[in-house]
Amino acid sequence: MKRIAVLGGGMVGGFMARELARAGGLAVVLHDRDPHALARSAQVAGIEVKETNLARPEAVAKAAAEADLVIGAVPGHLGFETARTVIEAGRNLVDISFFPEDAYALDAAARARGVTAVVDCGVMPGLGGMLGLHMAAELDRADRVTILVGGLPVERRWPMEYKAPFSPIDVIEEYVRPARFRLNGETVIRPALSDPELVDFPGIGTLEAFNTDGLRTLLTTCDAPELREKTLRYPGHVEKMRMLRDLGFFSEEPLDIEDAKVRPIAVTAQLLFGAWRLEPGMPELTVMRVEAEGLAGGRRVVRRADLIDRTDTGTGDTSMARTTGLPAVIVARRMAEGAALPAGIVPAELIARDRPMFDGLLSDLERRGVRISFETLPSAKEP
């Protein structure tokens, strides 16, 4: 029986461990230093839990060495070093950690050890990029790929009207890290939270989309001359986050406060952790829209994929955990079953170019209740 180590027992990591165990056929070991994070999964048959300080490379190396394959689900600031350690241990990796470093910096090490490391294998980056590449390939010429995605509480509560499906520090990073995208064939860098626009979604209403740095490797793997990714929130969110950012609440620079060095972002994250925590039983949803625009058969068209997923009322698993975790779970299971992927860093979106694997992933998502609708619309632009 193949042994899978899941590094990180948070909302998404715990879900992935439970999902792997439910399907059977694999031995699952869930690692986290927080016993409370491990408690829910410890009750599930087929899961072994271990209290492991994943901030320590030697602990990560030991966890990897004891497994046949590793799934990374640590906070973003630990992601790159965790991936490096797993690769150096010679273990294949499927990772969802949103780390700021360039994953390709680990490519040579992975190739040298014959390791396959599938990175950014969540909802976005990940599934959104797969859909974008897939639909762009269906066009004779793709001129634009746009990805909009966000996780939201169903009930809007003042003042934030938002609940974080994962670590507040990682959410704040989306509001701080400059956004890279492509316009007219050139890479453009703008501040996060820039270029807000309103977008309507049937059955949900109007949401606010703004620039974030979610394209990552897609800037290399997709050649559409216009390529953008934006995060979705309820209208008004941009103004609130800009205010906090511009006043210094997201700053990493320590302040001298009563003879102590205090990082504003650490205080802000602690305060927002309570305000953003999903309460038990609170319904939430994930919304994603991916569009590829260009020429098909002499006509200018827009290929659109919409995903709207909600909390699983049967299991209590959040939609963000499901939509983020399932792509990684499906890919990891395929790899454990012997699916051939090249050694080195493999951006998750490239799975769309393996049609059998991609079709199987979409089928597995639908079987688990994550449904994506596709349609072709006429373009508003002239050909």
Contacts in CASP RR format, 6 or more apart in sequence:
PFRMAT RR
TARGET T0000
AUTHOR 0000-0000-0000
METHOD contacts of the structure
MODEL  1
MKRIAVLGGGMVGGFMARELARAGGLAVVLHDRDPHALARSAQVAGIEVK
ETNLARPEAVAKAAAEADLVIGAVPGHLGFETARTVIEAGRNLVDISFFP
EDAYALDAAARARGVTAVVDCGVMPGLGGMLGLHMAAELDRADRVTILVG
GLPVERRWPMEYKAPFSPIDVIEEYVRPARFRLNGETVIRPALSDPELVD
FPGIGTLEAFNTDGLRTLLTTCDAPELREKTLRYPGHVEKMRMLRDLGFF
SEEPLDIEDAKVRPIAVTAQLLFGAWRLEPGMPELTVMRVEAEGLAGGRR
VVRRADLIDRTDTGTGDTSMARTTGLPAVIVARRMAEGAALPAGIVPAEL
IARDRPMFDGLLSDLERRGVRISFETLPSAKEP
1 25 0 8 1.000
1 26 0 8 1.000
1 27 0 8 1.000
2 25 0 8 1.000
2 26 0 8 1.000
2 27 0 8 1.000
2 68 0 8 1.000
2 69 0 8 1.000
2 336 0 8 1.000
3 26 0 8 1.000
3 27 0 8 1.000
3 28 0 8 1.000
3 29 0 8 1.000
3 66 0 8 1.000
3 67 0 8 1.000
3 68 0 8 1.000
3 69 0 8 1.000
4 20 0 8 1.000
4 26 0 8 1.000
4 27 0 8 1.000
4 28 0 8 1.000
4 29 0 8 1.000
4 67 0 8 1.000
4 68 0 8 1.000
4 69 0 8 1.000
4 70 0 8 1.000
4 71 0 8 1.000
4 332 0 8 1.000
4 336 0 8 1.000
5 29 0 8 1.000
5 31 0 8 1.000
5 63 0 8 1.000
5 64 0 8 1.000
5 66 0 8 1.000
5 67 0 8 1.000
5 69 0 8 1.000
5 70 0 8 1.000
5 71 0 8 1.000
6 13 0 8 1.000
6 14 0 8 1.000
6 16 0 8 1.000
6 17 0 8 1.000
6 20 0 8 1.000
6 28 0 8 1.000
6 29 0 8 1.000
6 30 0 8 1.000
6 31 0 8 1.000
6 70 0 8 1.000
6 71 0 8 1.000
6 72 0 8 1.000
6 73 0 8 1.000
7 31 0 8 1.000
7 52 0 8 1.000
7 54 0 8 1.000
7 60 0 8 1.000
7 63 0 8 1.000
7 70 0 8 1.000
7 71 0 8 1.000
7 72 0 8 1.000
7 73 0 8 1.000
7 74 0 8 1.000
7 82 0 8 1.000
7 86 0 8 1.000
8 14 0 8 1.000
8 30 0 8 1.000
8 31 0 8 1.000
8 32 0 8 1.000
8 37 0 8 1.000
8 54 0 8 1.000
8 72 0 8 1.000
8 73 0 8 1.000
8 74 0 8 1.000
9 17 0 8 1.000
9 30 0 8 1.000
9 31 0 8 1.000
9 32 0 8 1.000
9 34 0 8 1.000
9 37 0 8 1.000
9 38 0 8 1.000
9 41 0 8 1.000
9 73 0 8 1.000
10 32 0 8 1.000
10 37 0 8 1.000
10 73 0 8 1.000
10 166 0 8 1.000
11 165 0 8 1.000
11 166 0 8 1.000
11 318 0 8 1.000
11 320 0 8 1.000
11 321 0 8 1.000
12 73 0 8 1.000
12 96 0 8 1.000
12 165 0 8 1.000
12 166 0 8 1.000
12 320 0 8 1.000
12 321 0 8 1.000
12 324 0 8 1.000
12 325 0 8 1.000
13 30 0 8 1.000
13 71 0 8 1.000
13 72 0 8 1.000
13 73 0 8 1.000
13 321 0 8 1.000
13 325 0 8 1.000
14 30 0 8 1.000
14 37 0 8 1.000
14 40 0 8 1.000
14 41 0 8 1.000
14 73 0 8 1.000
14 321 0 8 1.000
15 317 0 8 1.000
15 318 0 8 1.000
15 321 0 8 1.000
15 322 0 8 1.000
15 325 0 8 1.000
16 71 0 8 1.000
16 73 0 8 1.000
16 325 0 8 1.000
16 328 0 8 1.000
16 329 0 8 1.000
17 28 0 8 1.000
17 30 0 8 1.000
17 41 0 8 1.000
17 44 0 8 1.000
17 47 0 8 1.000
18 40 0 8 1.000
18 41 0 8 1.000
18 44 0 8 1.000
18 47 0 8 1.000
18 317 0 8 1.000
19 325 0 8 1.000
19 326 0 8 1.000
19 329 0 8 1.000
20 26 0 8 1.000
20 28 0 8 1.000
20 329 0 8 1.000
20 332 0 8 1.000
20 333 0 8 1.000
21 28 0 8 1.000
21 44 0 8 1.000
21 45 0 8 1.000
21 46 0 8 1.000
21 47 0 8 1.000
22 44 0 8 1.000
23 333 0 8 1.000
24 46 0 8 1.000
26 333 0 8 1.000
26 336 0 8 1.000
27 46 0 8 1.000
27 48 0 8 1.000
28 46 0 8 1.000
28 47 0 8 1.000
28 48 0 8 1.000
29 47 0 8 1.000
29 48 0 8 1.000
29 49 0 8 1.000
29 50 0 8 1.000
29 63 0 8 1.000
29 66 0 8 1.000
29 67 0 8 1.000
30 38 0 8 1.000
30 41 0 8 1.000
30 47 0 8 1.000
30 48 0 8 1.000
30 49 0 8 1.000
30 50 0 8 1.000
31 49 0 8 1.000
31 50 0 8 1.000
31 52 0 8 1.000
31 54 0 8 1.000
31 59 0 8 1.000
31 63 0 8 1.000
32 38 0 8 1.000
32 49 0 8 1.000
32 51 0 8 1.000
32 52 0 8 1.000
32 54 0 8 1.000
33 51 0 8 1.000
33 52 0 8 1.000
33 53 0 8 1.000
33 54 0 8 1.000
33 55 0 8 1.000
34 51 0 8 1.000
35 51 0 8 1.000
38 49 0 8 1.000
38 51 0 8 1.000
41 47 0 8 1.000
41 49 0 8 1.000
42 49 0 8 1.000
50 63 0 8 1.000
52 59 0 8 1.000
52 60 0 8 1.000
52 63 0 8 1.000
53 59 0 8 1.000
54 60 0 8 1.000
54 63 0 8 1.000
54 74 0 8 1.000
54 78 0 8 1.000
54 82 0 8 1.000
55 78 0 8 1.000
57 81 0 8 1.000
57 85 0 8 1.000
60 81 0 8 1.000
60 82 0 8 1.000
60 85 0 8 1.000
60 86 0 8 1.000
61 85 0 8 1.000
61 88 0 8 1.000
61 89 0 8 1.000
63 70 0 8 1.000
64 70 0 8 1.000
64 85 0 8 1.000
64 86 0 8 1.000
64 89 0 8 1.000
64 90 0 8 1.000
64 91 0 8 1.000
65 89 0 8 1.000
65 91 0 8 1.000
67 91 0 8 1.000
68 91 0 8 1.000
68 92 0 8 1.000
68 336 0 8 1.000
69 91 0 8 1.000
69 92 0 8 1.000
69 93 0 8 1.000
69 94 0 8 1.000
69 332 0 8 1.000
69 335 0 8 1.000
69 336 0 8 1.000
70 86 0 8 1.000
70 91 0 8 1.000
70 92 0 8 1.000
70 93 0 8 1.000
70 94 0 8 1.000
71 93 0 8 1.000
71 94 0 8 1.000
71 95 0 8 1.000
71 96 0 8 1.000
71 328 0 8 1.000
71 329 0 8 1.000
71 332 0 8 1.000
72 79 0 8 1.000
72 82 0 8 1.000
72 83 0 8 1.000
72 86 0 8 1.000
72 93 0 8 1.000
72 94 0 8 1.000
72 95 0 8 1.000
72 96 0 8 1.000
72 97 0 8 1.000
72 328 0 8 1.000
73 95 0 8 1.000
73 96 0 8 1.000
73 97 0 8 1.000
73 328 0 8 1.000
74 82 0 8 1.000
74 97 0 8 1.000
75 97 0 8 1.000
75 167 0 8 1.000
75 169 0 8 1.000
75 170 0 8 1.000
76 97 0 8 1.000
76 98 0 8 1.000
76 99 0 8 1.000
76 100 0 8 1.000
76 167 0 8 1.000
76 169 0 8 1.000
76 170 0 8 1.000
76 173 0 8 1.000
77 99 0 8 1.000
77 169 0 8 1.000
78 97 0 8 1.000
78 99 0 8 1.000
79 95 0 8 1.000
79 97 0 8 1.000
79 99 0 8 1.000
80 97 0 8 1.000
80 99 0 8 1.000
80 100 0 8 1.000
80 101 0 8 1.000
80 103 0 8 1.000
80 106 0 8 1.000
82 95 0 8 1.000
82 97 0 8 1.000
83 93 0 8 1.000
83 95 0 8 1.000
83 97 0 8 1.000
83 99 0 8 1.000
83 103 0 8 1.000
83 106 0 8 1.000
83 117 0 8 1.000
83 119 0 8 1.000
84 106 0 8 1.000
84 109 0 8 1.000
86 93 0 8 1.000
86 115 0 8 1.000
86 117 0 8 1.000
87 93 0 8 1.000
87 106 0 8 1.000
87 109 0 8 1.000
87 110 0 8 1.000
87 113 0 8 1.000
87 115 0 8 1.000
87 117 0 8 1.000
88 109 0 8 1.000
88 113 0 8 1.000
90 113 0 8 1.000
90 114 0 8 1.000
90 115 0 8 1.000
91 115 0 8 1.000
92 115 0 8 1.000
92 116 0 8 1.000
92 117 0 8 1.000
92 335 0 8 1.000
93 115 0 8 1.000
93 116 0 8 1.000
93 117 0 8 1.000
93 118 0 8 1.000
93 119 0 8 1.000
94 118 0 8 1.000
94 121 0 8 1.000
94 328 0 8 1.000
94 331 0 8 1.000
94 332 0 8 1.000
94 335 0 8 1.000
95 117 0 8 1.000
95 118 0 8 1.000
95 119 0 8 1.000
95 120 0 8 1.000
95 121 0 8 1.000
95 328 0 8 1.000
96 120 0 8 1.000
96 121 0 8 1.000
96 122 0 8 1.000
96 324 0 8 1.000
96 325 0 8 1.000
96 328 0 8 1.000
98 120 0 8 1.000
98 125 0 8 1.000
98 170 0 8 1.000
98 173 0 8 1.000
100 173 0 8 1.000
100 177 0 8 1.000
103 117 0 8 1.000
103 119 0 8 1.000
103 120 0 8 1.000
103 216 0 8 1.000
103 217 0 8 1.000
103 345 0 8 1.000
103 347 0 8 1.000
104 217 0 8 1.000
104 220 0 8 1.000
104 345 0 8 1.000
106 117 0 8 1.000
106 344 0 8 1.000
106 345 0 8 1.000
107 344 0 8 1.000
107 345 0 8 1.000
109 115 0 8 1.000
110 116 0 8 1.000
110 117 0 8 1.000
110 343 0 8 1.000
110 344 0 8 1.000
110 345 0 8 1.000
111 343 0 8 1.000
111 344 0 8 1.000
113 343 0 8 1.000
114 343 0 8 1.000
114 344 0 8 1.000
115 343 0 8 1.000
115 344 0 8 1.000
116 335 0 8 1.000
116 341 0 8 1.000
116 342 0 8 1.000
116 343 0 8 1.000
116 344 0 8 1.000
116 346 0 8 1.000
117 344 0 8 1.000
117 345 0 8 1.000
117 346 0 8 1.000
118 328 0 8 1.000
118 331 0 8 1.000
118 335 0 8 1.000
118 341 0 8 1.000
118 346 0 8 1.000
118 347 0 8 1.000
118 348 0 8 1.000
118 351 0 8 1.000
119 217 0 8 1.000
119 345 0 8 1.000
119 346 0 8 1.000
119 347 0 8 1.000
119 348 0 8 1.000
120 126 0 8 1.000
120 216 0 8 1.000
120 217 0 8 1.000
120 347 0 8 1.000
120 348 0 8 1.000
120 349 0 8 1.000
121 327 0 8 1.000
121 328 0 8 1.000
121 331 0 8 1.000
121 348 0 8 1.000
122 323 0 8 1.000
122 324 0 8 1.000
122 325 0 8 1.000
122 327 0 8 1.000
122 328 0 8 1.000
122 348 0 8 1.000
123 149 0 8 1.000
123 286 0 8 1.000
123 288 0 8 1.000
123 320 0 8 1.000
123 323 0 8 1.000
123 324 0 8 1.000
123 325 0 8 1.000
123 327 0 8 1.000
124 147 0 8 1.000
124 149 0 8 1.000
124 214 0 8 1.000
124 229 0 8 1.000
124 288 0 8 1.000
125 214 0 8 1.000
125 215 0 8 1.000
125 216 0 8 1.000
125 217 0 8 1.000
125 218 0 8 1.000
125 347 0 8 1.000
125 348 0 8 1.000
125 349 0 8 1.000
126 327 0 8 1.000
126 348 0 8 1.000
126 349 0 8 1.000
127 288 0 8 1.000
127 307 0 8 1.000
127 323 0 8 1.000
127 327 0 8 1.000
127 348 0 8 1.000
128 147 0 8 1.000
128 149 0 8 1.000
128 288 0 8 1.000
128 290 0 8 1.000
128 349 0 8 1.000
129 147 0 8 1.000
129 218 0 8 1.000
129 222 0 8 1.000
129 290 0 8 1.000
129 348 0 8 1.000
129 349 0 8 1.000
129 352 0 8 1.000
130 327 0 8 1.000
130 348 0 8 1.000
130 349 0 8 1.000
130 351 0 8 1.000
130 352 0 8 1.000
130 358 0 8 1.000
130 361 0 8 1.000
131 147 0 8 1.000
131 290 0 8 1.000
131 305 0 8 1.000
131 352 0 8 1.000
131 372 0 8 1.000
132 145 0 8 1.000
132 147 0 8 1.000
132 222 0 8 1.000
132 290 0 8 1.000
132 292 0 8 1.000
132 305 0 8 1.000
132 349 0 8 1.000
132 352 0 8 1.000
133 218 0 8 1.000
133 221 0 8 1.000
133 222 0 8 1.000
133 349 0 8 1.000
133 350 0 8 1.000
133 352 0 8 1.000
133 353 0 8 1.000
134 352 0 8 1.000
134 358 0 8 1.000
135 142 0 8 1.000
135 145 0 8 1.000
135 290 0 8 1.000
135 291 0 8 1.000
135 292 0 8 1.000
135 303 0 8 1.000
135 304 0 8 1.000
135 305 0 8 1.000
135 374 0 8 1.000
136 142 0 8 1.000
136 145 0 8 1.000
136 222 0 8 1.000
136 224 0 8 1.000
136 292 0 8 1.000
137 352 0 8 1.000
137 353 0 8 1.000
138 292 0 8 1.000
138 296 0 8 1.000
138 303 0 8 1.000
139 292 0 8 1.000
139 294 0 8 1.000
139 295 0 8 1.000
139 296 0 8 1.000
139 301 0 8 1.000
139 303 0 8 1.000
140 294 0 8 1.000
140 295 0 8 1.000
140 296 0 8 1.000
140 297 0 8 1.000
140 298 0 8 1.000
141 294 0 8 1.000
141 295 0 8 1.000
142 223 0 8 1.000
142 224 0 8 1.000
142 292 0 8 1.000
142 293 0 8 1.000
142 294 0 8 1.000
143 224 0 8 1.000
143 225 0 8 1.000
143 226 0 8 1.000
143 293 0 8 1.000
143 294 0 8 1.000
143 295 0 8 1.000
144 224 0 8 1.000
144 225 0 8 1.000
144 226 0 8 1.000
144 227 0 8 1.000
144 291 0 8 1.000
144 292 0 8 1.000
144 293 0 8 1.000
144 294 0 8 1.000
145 222 0 8 1.000
145 224 0 8 1.000
145 226 0 8 1.000
145 227 0 8 1.000
145 228 0 8 1.000
145 290 0 8 1.000
145 291 0 8 1.000
145 292 0 8 1.000
145 293 0 8 1.000
146 226 0 8 1.000
146 227 0 8 1.000
146 228 0 8 1.000
146 229 0 8 1.000
146 230 0 8 1.000
146 289 0 8 1.000
146 290 0 8 1.000
146 291 0 8 1.000
146 293 0 8 1.000
147 215 0 8 1.000
147 228 0 8 1.000
147 229 0 8 1.000
147 230 0 8 1.000
147 288 0 8 1.000
147 289 0 8 1.000
147 290 0 8 1.000
148 199 0 8 1.000
148 209 0 8 1.000
148 229 0 8 1.000
148 230 0 8 1.000
148 231 0 8 1.000
148 232 0 8 1.000
148 287 0 8 1.000
148 288 0 8 1.000
148 289 0 8 1.000
148 290 0 8 1.000
149 229 0 8 1.000
149 230 0 8 1.000
149 231 0 8 1.000
149 232 0 8 1.000
149 286 0 8 1.000
149 287 0 8 1.000
149 288 0 8 1.000
149 289 0 8 1.000
150 231 0 8 1.000
150 232 0 8 1.000
150 233 0 8 1.000
150 286 0 8 1.000
150 287 0 8 1.000
150 288 0 8 1.000
151 165 0 8 1.000
151 232 0 8 1.000
151 284 0 8 1.000
151 285 0 8 1.000
151 286 0 8 1.000
151 287 0 8 1.000
151 319 0 8 1.000
151 320 0 8 1.000
152 162 0 8 1.000
152 163 0 8 1.000
152 207 0 8 1.000
152 232 0 8 1.000
152 233 0 8 1.000
152 234 0 8 1.000
152 284 0 8 1.000
152 285 0 8 1.000
152 286 0 8 1.000
152 287 0 8 1.000
153 161 0 8 1.000
153 162 0 8 1.000
153 163 0 8 1.000
153 278 0 8 1.000
153 282 0 8 1.000
153 283 0 8 1.000
153 284 0 8 1.000
154 282 0 8 1.000
154 283 0 8 1.000
154 284 0 8 1.000
154 285 0 8 1.000
154 310 0 8 1.000
155 282 0 8 1.000
155 283 0 8 1.000
156 234 0 8 1.000
159 240 0 8 1.000
160 237 0 8 1.000
160 240 0 8 1.000
160 272 0 8 1.000
160 275 0 8 1.000
160 276 0 8 1.000
161 233 0 8 1.000
161 234 0 8 1.000
161 236 0 8 1.000
161 237 0 8 1.000
162 233 0 8 1.000
162 234 0 8 1.000
162 237 0 8 1.000
162 276 0 8 1.000
163 276 0 8 1.000
163 277 0 8 1.000
163 278 0 8 1.000
163 282 0 8 1.000
163 284 0 8 1.000
164 171 0 8 1.000
164 272 0 8 1.000
164 273 0 8 1.000
164 276 0 8 1.000
164 277 0 8 1.000
164 278 0 8 1.000
165 278 0 8 1.000
165 284 0 8 1.000
165 318 0 8 1.000
165 320 0 8 1.000
165 321 0 8 1.000
165 324 0 8 1.000
166 320 0 8 1.000
166 324 0 8 1.000
168 269 0 8 1.000
168 272 0 8 1.000
168 273 0 8 1.000
168 276 0 8 1.000
169 265 0 8 1.000
169 269 0 8 1.000
171 272 0 8 1.000
171 276 0 8 1.000
172 250 0 8 1.000
172 265 0 8 1.000
172 268 0 8 1.000
172 269 0 8 1.000
172 272 0 8 1.000
174 192 0 8 1.000
174 212 0 8 1.000
174 213 0 8 1.000
174 231 0 8 1.000
175 192 0 8 1.000
175 193 0 8 1.000
175 212 0 8 1.000
175 241 0 8 1.000
175 244 0 8 1.000
175 245 0 8 1.000
175 250 0 8 1.000
176 192 0 8 1.000
176 245 0 8 1.000
176 250 0 8 1.000
177 192 0 8 1.000
177 212 0 8 1.000
177 213 0 8 1.000
178 189 0 8 1.000
178 190 0 8 1.000
178 191 0 8 1.000
178 192 0 8 1.000
178 213 0 8 1.000
179 189 0 8 1.000
179 190 0 8 1.000
179 191 0 8 1.000
179 192 0 8 1.000
179 194 0 8 1.000
179 211 0 8 1.000
179 212 0 8 1.000
179 213 0 8 1.000
179 214 0 8 1.000
179 229 0 8 1.000
180 187 0 8 1.000
180 188 0 8 1.000
180 189 0 8 1.000
180 213 0 8 1.000
180 215 0 8 1.000
180 219 0 8 1.000
181 187 0 8 1.000
181 188 0 8 1.000
181 190 0 8 1.000
181 211 0 8 1.000
181 215 0 8 1.000
181 219 0 8 1.000
181 227 0 8 1.000
181 228 0 8 1.000
181 229 0 8 1.000
182 188 0 8 1.000
182 215 0 8 1.000
182 219 0 8 1.000
182 224 0 8 1.000
182 225 0 8 1.000
182 226 0 8 1.000
182 227 0 8 1.000
182 228 0 8 1.000
183 225 0 8 1.000
183 226 0 8 1.000
184 225 0 8 1.000
184 226 0 8 1.000
185 225 0 8 1.000
185 226 0 8 1.000
187 219 0 8 1.000
190 211 0 8 1.000
191 211 0 8 1.000
192 210 0 8 1.000
192 211 0 8 1.000
192 212 0 8 1.000
192 213 0 8 1.000
193 210 0 8 1.000
193 211 0 8 1.000
193 212 0 8 1.000
193 238 0 8 1.000
193 241 0 8 1.000
193 242 0 8 1.000
193 245 0 8 1.000
194 210 0 8 1.000
194 211 0 8 1.000
195 210 0 8 1.000
195 211 0 8 1.000
195 230 0 8 1.000
196 208 0 8 1.000
196 209 0 8 1.000
196 210 0 8 1.000
196 238 0 8 1.000
197 208 0 8 1.000
197 209 0 8 1.000
197 210 0 8 1.000
197 230 0 8 1.000
198 206 0 8 1.000
198 207 0 8 1.000
198 208 0 8 1.000
198 209 0 8 1.000
198 235 0 8 1.000
199 206 0 8 1.000
199 207 0 8 1.000
199 208 0 8 1.000
199 209 0 8 1.000
199 232 0 8 1.000
199 289 0 8 1.000
200 206 0 8 1.000
200 207 0 8 1.000
201 207 0 8 1.000
201 287 0 8 1.000
201 289 0 8 1.000
201 306 0 8 1.000
201 308 0 8 1.000
203 308 0 8 1.000
204 285 0 8 1.000
204 287 0 8 1.000
204 308 0 8 1.000
206 235 0 8 1.000
207 232 0 8 1.000
207 233 0 8 1.000
207 234 0 8 1.000
207 235 0 8 1.000
207 287 0 8 1.000
208 232 0 8 1.000
208 233 0 8 1.000
208 234 0 8 1.000
208 235 0 8 1.000
208 236 0 8 1.000
208 237 0 8 1.000
208 238 0 8 1.000
209 230 0 8 1.000
209 231 0 8 1.000
209 232 0 8 1.000
210 230 0 8 1.000
210 231 0 8 1.000
210 233 0 8 1.000
210 238 0 8 1.000
211 228 0 8 1.000
211 229 0 8 1.000
211 230 0 8 1.000
212 229 0 8 1.000
212 230 0 8 1.000
212 231 0 8 1.000
213 229 0 8 1.000
214 229 0 8 1.000
215 227 0 8 1.000
215 228 0 8 1.000
215 229 0 8 1.000
216 347 0 8 1.000
217 347 0 8 1.000
217 349 0 8 1.000
218 227 0 8 1.000
218 229 0 8 1.000
218 347 0 8 1.000
218 349 0 8 1.000
219 227 0 8 1.000
220 347 0 8 1.000
221 347 0 8 1.000
221 349 0 8 1.000
221 350 0 8 1.000
222 349 0 8 1.000
224 292 0 8 1.000
232 287 0 8 1.000
244 250 0 8 1.000
244 268 0 8 1.000
248 264 0 8 1.000
249 264 0 8 1.000
249 265 0 8 1.000
249 267 0 8 1.000
249 268 0 8 1.000
250 264 0 8 1.000
250 265 0 8 1.000
250 268 0 8 1.000
251 263 0 8 1.000
251 264 0 8 1.000
251 265 0 8 1.000
252 263 0 8 1.000
252 264 0 8 1.000
252 265 0 8 1.000
253 263 0 8 1.000
253 264 0 8 1.000
254 261 0 8 1.000
254 262 0 8 1.000
254 263 0 8 1.000
255 261 0 8 1.000
255 262 0 8 1.000
255 263 0 8 1.000
255 264 0 8 1.000
256 262 0 8 1.000
278 284 0 8 1.000
278 318 0 8 1.000
281 311 0 8 1.000
281 316 0 8 1.000
283 310 0 8 1.000
283 311 0 8 1.000
283 313 0 8 1.000
284 310 0 8 1.000
284 311 0 8 1.000
284 318 0 8 1.000
284 319 0 8 1.000
284 320 0 8 1.000
285 308 0 8 1.000
285 309 0 8 1.000
285 310 0 8 1.000
285 311 0 8 1.000
285 319 0 8 1.000
286 307 0 8 1.000
286 308 0 8 1.000
286 309 0 8 1.000
286 310 0 8 1.000
286 319 0 8 1.000
286 320 0 8 1.000
286 322 0 8 1.000
286 323 0 8 1.000
287 307 0 8 1.000
287 308 0 8 1.000
288 305 0 8 1.000
288 306 0 8 1.000
288 307 0 8 1.000
288 308 0 8 1.000
288 323 0 8 1.000
289 304 0 8 1.000
289 305 0 8 1.000
289 306 0 8 1.000
289 307 0 8 1.000
290 304 0 8 1.000
290 305 0 8 1.000
291 302 0 8 1.000
291 303 0 8 1.000
291 304 0 8 1.000
291 305 0 8 1.000
292 302 0 8 1.000
292 303 0 8 1.000
293 300 0 8 1.000
293 301 0 8 1.000
293 302 0 8 1.000
293 303 0 8 1.000
293 379 0 8 1.000
293 381 0 8 1.000
294 300 0 8 1.000
294 301 0 8 1.000
294 302 0 8 1.000
294 379 0 8 1.000
295 301 0 8 1.000
295 383 0 8 1.000
296 303 0 8 1.000
296 376 0 8 1.000
298 383 0 8 1.000
299 378 0 8 1.000
299 383 0 8 1.000
300 378 0 8 1.000
300 379 0 8 1.000
300 381 0 8 1.000
300 382 0 8 1.000
300 383 0 8 1.000
301 376 0 8 1.000
301 377 0 8 1.000
301 378 0 8 1.000
301 379 0 8 1.000
302 376 0 8 1.000
302 377 0 8 1.000
302 378 0 8 1.000
302 379 0 8 1.000
303 374 0 8 1.000
303 375 0 8 1.000
303 376 0 8 1.000
304 374 0 8 1.000
304 375 0 8 1.000
304 376 0 8 1.000
304 377 0 8 1.000
305 372 0 8 1.000
305 373 0 8 1.000
305 374 0 8 1.000
306 372 0 8 1.000
306 373 0 8 1.000
306 375 0 8 1.000
307 323 0 8 1.000
307 370 0 8 1.000
307 371 0 8 1.000
307 372 0 8 1.000
307 373 0 8 1.000
309 319 0 8 1.000
309 322 0 8 1.000
309 323 0 8 1.000
309 369 0 8 1.000
309 370 0 8 1.000
309 371 0 8 1.000
310 319 0 8 1.000
311 317 0 8 1.000
311 318 0 8 1.000
311 319 0 8 1.000
312 318 0 8 1.000
312 319 0 8 1.000
312 322 0 8 1.000
322 368 0 8 1.000
322 370 0 8 1.000
323 370 0 8 1.000
326 364 0 8 1.000
326 365 0 8 1.000
326 368 0 8 1.000
326 370 0 8 1.000
327 348 0 8 1.000
327 361 0 8 1.000
327 365 0 8 1.000
330 360 0 8 1.000
330 361 0 8 1.000
330 364 0 8 1.000
330 365 0 8 1.000
331 348 0 8 1.000
331 351 0 8 1.000
331 361 0 8 1.000
334 357 0 8 1.000
335 341 0 8 1.000
339 357 0 8 1.000
351 357 0 8 1.000
351 358 0 8 1.000
351 361 0 8 1.000
352 358 0 8 1.000
362 372 0 8 1.000
365 371 0 8 1.000
365 372 0 8 1.000
366 372 0 8 1.000
END
